[in-house]
Amino acid sequence: MHCRYHVHTRKYVCPSVITNYREERRKILAMLDKLDGINSSNDGQCDSRGKSAKYGWYSSIENTKNKVIDIQLVQVSIMINYISLWTEESNISIE
């Protein structure tokens, strides 16, 4: 039974989820492309409870349409560079 679960998950569930995610993301990006500008919130976390974190996540949400633009799961070293890059870009756009 355990083996069948993994076979069905890999063969049917995962491809279905990935296909639907990509289609929904394509629709959201097309909708955002039509807007004059976007109002987004971004958040990230790279710690774990009582352990040294190896992975972190980063998400971006469009506020007026209340849609998730992107979610990334990355290694902490990449995460720190990503957040610092985003902070630099945000400061440039604010100026």
Secondary structure, DSSP 8 states (H G I E B T S, - for coil): -HHHHHHHIIIIIHHHHHHHHHHHHHHHHHHHHHSS---EEEEEE--BTTB---EEEEEEEETTTTEEEEEEEEEHHHHHHHHHHHHHHHHHHH-
